[in-house]
């Protein structure tokens, strides 16, 4: 699940009132401006020692995104603001503060349904404004961080990124034996989690050199369904030497096998070659709560399957680099249906870099899903960088789909791409898509940069072309 940068329980899911939104946003902006002004003044005024209680290191980032897309008469414009700010080692290196979130405004103000508007999605299907507070917490700790208490809105990384309003206590996590416990009220922006509770803990140990192992327990109570989920997981990282590393994982959910996996990576220190391989086995179990079965009501039961992936990269010449990859999803025999299918995926990337200023790449991939559907993609890009001031790239892609659509409709259909089966009418479709893009980046200063991207897509099944434009202003503090 993989995830941050980048996308408050009912408090967040019930978005702030307009007044609270304005107060929260104003406070954040004022704080940033005050700190920026203080930093600017320090460049022209005699430097005074910071107050004894303040010894922090402030950093922040604001990313403003304008996005426009159109298809025929359908158009959509959106404005996004992503931000994070942190201040580390306050109160003589005993306190950290962190806040991050996203503001979204649908400039078209649409309230249409998906059936009426091609570009309506979760974020603009009902309301035209969404303000999400991802994280807002204080982390109190000793100077060596042997003891730490984090309180507020946060992600619990040991629990698969569970999002909660609550507290996390960690003890001796840098030592041979330590752990953490947490408790909080879950946060969700798209599902009701009112009355839900989450709690758990983990034990971390380092039994031998270059090994980190962890056992984690999570209990989630879904108040709406009046059910609970209990999950145990084990993870272990091992660095065997400077070239070989491994990661092992296993988990059970409500007493049933959920998953197990092993990843290996090999990167010789005196070589431009590296490779990795991973194997995962999923048991097909689903949880009782909305958190541990988020898609089961839509996609149905998940059959047990094995996932295998491998990738290698090699420098053929000083200016030529290749990276092939392969992955597969293999279902248990007899469990295949419309939502549980096998696939094979192959890809190859070739990079040519004749100088530090010029870079070109070509990438191809092929998907084979069971014996009916497939996808072929081929894309290329050329980039030029002018020192660290600006860069410009152009590229194009070709994509071909072969897939089947099942329908119970028995009326007149154009002959050629239609066949009949026990499942009803099967319409075979093979659209081609071509895309062309150009993007540029200009570093206005060390802390401010501007990015612009434009893209055109032409689909053989549609008479209109699709247009996409995005402008990003990035400010670092």
Buried (B, 14 or more C-beta within 10 A) or exposed (E): EEEEEEEBBBBBBEBBEEEEBEEBBEEBEEBBEEBBEEEEEEEEEEEEEEEEEEBBEBEBBBBBBBBBBBBEEBBBBBBBBBBBBBBBBBEEBBBBBBBBBBBBBBBBEBBBEEEEBBBBEEBBBEEBBBBBBBBBBBBBBEEEBBBBEBBBBBBBEBBBEBBBBBBBBBBBBEEEEBBBBBBBBBBBBEEBBBBBBBBBBBEBBBEEEEBBBBBBBBBBBBBEEEBBBBBBBBBBBBEEEEBEBBBBBBBBBBEEBBBBBBBBBBBEEEEEEBBBBBBBBBBBBBBBBBBBBBEEEEEEEBBBBBBBBBBBBBEEEEEEBEBBBBBBBBBBEEEBEEEBBBBBBBBBBBBBBEEEEEBBBBBBBBBBBEEEBBBBBBBBBBBBBEEEEBBBBBBBBBBBBBBBEEEEEEEEEEEEEEEEEEEEBBBBEEEEBBBEBEBBBBBEEEEEBBBBBBBBBEBEEEEEEBBBBBBBBBBEB
